[in-house]
Amino acid sequence: MDRAPTTNPRFTIDAHGVGHIVFDDPERSLNVLDEVVLAGFVDALDAARVAAGRGRLQVLVIRSGKPGSFIAGADIDAIGAIEGPDDGEAKARAGQAIFMDLEAFPAPTVAAIDGLCLGGGLELALACRFRICSDSPGTRLGFPEVQLGLLPGWGGTTRLPRLVGLQAALDPLLTGNRLRPSKARRIGLVSEVVPEGVFAERAVAFALEARDVPPGTSRRKRSLRTRVLDDTVPGRRIVLATARRRVVDKTGGRYPAPLKILDVLRSGLGRSVTEALALEARAFGELSATPAHASLLHVFHLREAARKTARAVPGGTARAVDRIGVIGAGIMGGGIAQLAAYRDVDVRMKDIRDDAIAGGLQHARELFDTAVSRRKLRRSEADRKMARIRGGLDWHGFPTADLVVEAVVERLDVKRAVLTEAEGVLDDRAVLATNTSSLSVDAMAEALARPERFCGVHFFNPVHRMPLVEIVRGAATDLDTVATAHAFAVALGKVPVVCRDGPGFVVNRILGPYLNEAGHLLADGASVEAIDRVAVEFGMPMGPLRLMDEVGLDIARHAGDSMYAALGERLQPAAPLVALGETDRLGRKNGRGFYRYDKGREAGVDPDVLNALGEAVSRDGDAPDDGSIRERLVLSMVNEAARILEDRIVATAGELDLAMIMGSGFPPFRGGLLRFADAHHPRSLLEMLESLAAEVGARFEPAPTIRRLAAEDRGFYAAFGPGT
């Protein structure tokens, strides 16, 4: 058997003339394309070409030696080391040249994809003549580059639309969404989806059959309308113009990568592959030097670090969680149960009323039905996962639970009583957690016999969409409990941030002053439209007043009162918010808040809302301008973030930034609240806050940490980095 002189990837030829290039990095759990691996691939490809020239190789299969993982993409560290646009372009051209050699290979080539096939891994597969994949639950194909502020620069932007058509290529290129095998087959990205159990054997059989298949015959059949839109200049112009409008509407044009992808597609389609690749490489280099890419790469590293339990909870040992209990079958409880069952965890849900249990099960069922309608699950998969959820009025199933999440009403007395009762039926090693958003974990722990096994696990609503989970460590919580809760959140696909107990924890504590300041801006004469528009233009997913409508004005008022009681005068509720809380307006849930809602859809600012606010709103003098609105909203968050670091609620600036991005939608292209603050000199922050304190109120009195950083000439990341 012939072998190339390399270890990863390795090249062999079997007795049937089928060559195999097998990626299996001995140093990593996933295959990644870095400079060394690519050099090894060139060696293996050269050896295969020699064998093909001698007539001993009839077809070449490229696969992974790691079960459930093909190639996870390019090396992130290498991407981060790019030095300017010229270097980025050169690196893109180097990768393109390797894959052009693969595309020109003298025998049929087959990418046998089992597991993750992302970024550079998918670009490698696209350079093959054929692609097949397994139906493994872990098999996904995609281009995450846009989520890092880049585009696929090793040929992916050029080859994908030529293979599957322009319209089918837009979603994976512009969003980074990962395709399931069935979708990949449907659009023509792969030729065949093979049952996981027979994938290895079928890959070889497919390769042998591929010797007799003419190039280009695997492309899917397309309708006349699709061909007109994909293959004609006027059609492509319509498709790309529509896509550009959608991108701008969704992002405000703040993310250059999707717009650059559209530019490359507009200029490259209709040209030769060589010309299109040159455009792609140049665009990759330009994007690699943008501030948005630097910020998104920073956020990626924060997210990956947060998901490593050993790093987030040093010294803690996580216990495996196969069964959980959920106390409270409301929207949160049903959402937590559904998410756990989605990840194949057995769930027992408890409430005190049969109709509540029925409602929780129905909510879970609706979420599974939505997943089926969006083709994220097959009906059989959804039914199997739904069957993991059981409910009742007693404690049946709880004694064998590894972790129990309490999600009852936000009242301390009720939670303490429920938690005390639950603790009495649980195994001594089980973790007991509360899903509170505002109550003290330590106050609840006082009622427990085993406070060391108790923590906060704060999911955000809606549970299935919001990525953040705040893992709250109480004063008595031990490290193993924190590690177990953290690892469980990671297993659910969430991004956990560990914090200490304190009013509002991280996200809600920072949002408190932000939302309250929106009320103060109303009092000073700013309009609802102006306040929310400025916030959205800054990059927030919605304005603060619209956010209060979404949360519910009654809930927002309750949270504001709680924060005021805990943090004092700087959080005294703004007069307009107090006035609105005395009306019957609840926001979206009853159709009237700052905005009107028609059948659940936002229908513009309610013209009567100013009358409802009465004398709480100034109608004299100059209203704050856009610059003042932005400064007050953002600095209210920065100042409170500094106080959170003072109180050691989180250890690092990066953890705080990640929590705000994942929990509040703070714009990722800015890299985080404190990374944005660090773009200003600390003395500048101090001067702006002192000016605001003198002008609009003592609530802007600079946090002591900001005064210290200004004196030391240090930013937040320098003072509160990973080593602090």
URBEL-V300775 format. One record per residue. PSI is psi as a letter, one per 20 degrees, with the letter a starting at -180 (none if undefined). Layout:
BEGIN
PSI, PSI
END
This chain:
BEGIN
p, q, q, q, m, q, h, o, r, q, p, r, p, a, i, j, j, o, q, p, o, o, p, n, o, i, i, q, h, q, p, q, o, a, g, g, g, h, g, h, g, g, g, h, h, g, h, h, g, g, h, h, h, j, j, i, p, h, q, p, p, p, a, q, j, o, p, j, p, e, p, i, a, r, o, h, h, h, g, i, j, p, m, r, h, g, g, g, g, g, h, g, h, g, g, g, g, g, h, h, h, g, h, j, p, i, r, q, p, p, o, o, o, o, b, p, n, q, c, h, g, h, h, g, h, h, i, q, h, q, p, q, q, r, j, q, h, i, o, q, p, r, n, j, h, h, i, j, k, a, q, o, j, k, i, g, h, g, h, g, h, h, g, i, q, g, g, h, h, g, g, h, g, h, h, j, q, p, p, q, g, g, g, h, g, h, i, j, h, q, h, q, p, p, p, h, h, j, g, g, g, h, g, g, g, g, g, h, h, i, h, j, p, q, q, i, i, i, q, q, p, q, r, g, g, g, h, g, h, h, i, q, g, h, g, h, g, g, g, h, g, g, h, g, g, g, g, g, h, h, i, j, j, i, o, h, g, h, h, h, g, h, g, g, g, g, h, h, p, i, r, r, g, g, g, h, h, g, g, g, g, g, h, g, g, g, h, i, j, q, h, g, g, g, g, h, h, g, h, g, h, g, g, h, h, h, i, o, g, h, h, h, m, p, i, q, p, p, q, q, o, h, p, q, q, p, o, o, k, a, g, g, g, h, g, g, g, g, g, g, h, h, j, k, p, p, p, p, p, q, a, j, q, h, h, g, g, h, g, g, h, g, g, g, g, h, h, h, h, g, h, g, h, j, k, h, q, q, g, h, g, g, h, g, g, h, i, i, p, q, q, r, i, a, j, p, h, h, h, j, q, h, q, p, p, p, l, a, q, m, p, g, h, g, g, g, g, g, h, g, g, g, h, i, i, q, q, h, i, q, p, p, q, q, k, q, i, i, q, p, h, h, h, h, h, h, i, q, h, m, h, h, j, q, r, p, n, o, q, q, p, p, g, i, g, p, h, q, p, o, o, o, o, r, h, i, p, r, h, h, g, g, g, g, g, g, h, g, g, g, h, i, j, r, o, q, p, p, r, r, q, r, p, i, d, f, g, h, h, h, h, g, h, g, h, h, h, h, g, h, h, g, h, j, i, q, q, g, g, g, g, h, g, g, g, h, h, h, i, q, h, r, r, h, h, h, g, h, g, g, h, p, h, g, g, h, g, g, h, g, h, g, h, g, h, h, i, a, h, i, j, p, p, q, g, h, h, g, g, h, i, j, a, j, p, i, b, h, i, j, i, p, c, h, r, q, p, o, l, i, p, p, k, r, p, o, i, i, h, h, h, h, h, c, i, i, p, p, j, q, a, p, q, p, r, g, g, h, g, g, g, g, g, g, h, h, g, g, g, h, h, h, h, g, h, g, i, k, g, q, h, q, h, g, g, g, g, g, g, h, g, h, h, i, j, p, o, h, i, i, i, q, g, h, h, g, h, i, i, q, p, h, h, g, g, g, g, g, g, h, g, h, g, h, g, i, q, i, i, j, p, p, q, h, h, h, g, g, h, g, h, i, l, q, r, g, h, h, h, l, a, h, i, none
END
